[in-house]
Amino acid sequence: MRYQITGKQIDIGEALQTHVQTELGSVIDKYAQRPTDAIVVFSKSAHEFICESTVHLSTGLTAQAKAKATEIYAAFDACGEKMDKQLRRYKRRLKNHHQDRSRPVELSGASSYILAAEGSEDEPDSLAPVIVAEMQTKIPSLSVGEAVMQMELTGAPVLVFKNEKGGGVNVVYKREDGNVGWIDPATST
């Protein structure tokens, strides 16, 4: 497994890198047999250290965790506990998807745009939004169950995916009432 351990405007020592690889490796080995890489980023906000970790599995699923603490090791340990809890919670679902899925998740390329927020109260000259940034993103080809699991693993409020059964672009999202919504344009009447 590949590790990428970095710090945003802080120096990450060799001892911390070794600690991260050892601890995160043991957590991942318990629950995921085929992880491909892990990205751990440390940063500092005022008096707190922030640790964000992302683990990519060979099936195409991604698990993410984030934690804060006043000490850098404590921030990582809290982040590791969150990752452990996430993977433990979804162990059965991950195992079932490993058995059902013979090939890794296919990813399709797409463009992602960031639009400027409307800041003035004046009437705009045109209805075309102002594009601030353009990036490339990947849209996974998943079943609806896998999409819901991926959304919950990453903690995202919404996930756009290509439905393996229908082939069209679908959306799953968290509703305010706690349920999950699913938009499938192929089944519209």
RANOR-V61766 format. One record per residue. D_FIRST is the distance of its C-alpha to the first C-alpha in Angstrom with 2 decimals. Layout:
d_first=D_FIRST
d_first=D_FIRST
This chain:
d_first=0.00
d_first=3.79
d_first=6.56
d_first=10.07
d_first=12.70
d_first=16.22
d_first=19.77
d_first=22.57
d_first=25.52
d_first=24.47
d_first=23.05
d_first=19.80
d_first=20.22
d_first=18.08
d_first=18.85
d_first=17.63
d_first=14.27
d_first=13.92
d_first=15.28
d_first=12.92
d_first=9.74
d_first=11.80
d_first=13.41
d_first=10.93
d_first=8.55
d_first=11.86
d_first=12.93
d_first=10.14
d_first=10.36
d_first=14.08
d_first=14.23
d_first=11.50
d_first=10.66
d_first=8.40
d_first=6.34
d_first=5.23
d_first=5.26
d_first=7.50
d_first=10.75
d_first=13.18
d_first=16.68
d_first=19.55
d_first=23.14
d_first=26.62
d_first=29.49
d_first=32.76
d_first=32.25
d_first=29.03
d_first=25.38
d_first=23.19
d_first=19.49
d_first=17.81
d_first=14.29
d_first=12.82
d_first=10.00
d_first=9.83
d_first=9.90
d_first=10.40
d_first=14.05
d_first=14.49
d_first=15.13
d_first=14.21
d_first=14.81
d_first=16.30
d_first=18.06
d_first=20.41
d_first=22.55
d_first=25.23
d_first=26.80
d_first=29.11
d_first=26.65
d_first=23.16
d_first=21.68
d_first=23.60
d_first=22.30
d_first=18.64
d_first=19.73
d_first=21.63
d_first=18.78
d_first=16.55
d_first=19.57
d_first=19.91
d_first=16.35
d_first=17.09
d_first=20.43
d_first=19.25
d_first=16.78
d_first=19.45
d_first=22.11
d_first=20.50
d_first=19.11
d_first=22.03
d_first=21.92
d_first=18.22
d_first=19.01
d_first=22.07
d_first=20.44
d_first=17.79
d_first=20.92
d_first=23.02
d_first=20.67
d_first=20.34
d_first=18.85
d_first=16.38
d_first=18.28
d_first=20.36
d_first=20.58
d_first=23.93
d_first=24.68
d_first=27.26
d_first=28.93
d_first=28.81
d_first=31.73
d_first=32.60
d_first=36.33
d_first=38.56
d_first=40.02
d_first=43.77
d_first=45.20
d_first=48.87
d_first=51.52
d_first=53.32
d_first=53.35
d_first=50.78
d_first=52.25
d_first=50.05
d_first=47.80
d_first=44.90
d_first=42.07
d_first=40.93
d_first=37.40
d_first=35.62
d_first=32.25
d_first=30.69
d_first=26.97
d_first=24.97
d_first=23.15
d_first=21.60
d_first=23.40
d_first=21.54
d_first=23.56
d_first=23.61
d_first=26.14
d_first=28.03
d_first=26.47
d_first=22.90
d_first=24.11
d_first=25.64
d_first=22.55
d_first=20.41
d_first=23.20
d_first=23.32
d_first=19.58
d_first=19.66
d_first=23.12
d_first=24.64
d_first=28.39
d_first=28.26
d_first=26.07
d_first=27.27
d_first=26.06
d_first=27.44
d_first=28.88
d_first=27.91
d_first=31.39
d_first=33.62
d_first=31.60
d_first=32.84
d_first=31.25
d_first=31.32
d_first=30.75
d_first=29.96
d_first=30.89
d_first=31.68
d_first=35.43
d_first=37.43
d_first=38.65
d_first=35.14
d_first=34.88
d_first=32.64
d_first=34.43
d_first=33.67
d_first=35.28
d_first=35.72
d_first=38.16
d_first=38.57
d_first=40.45
d_first=42.92
d_first=46.59
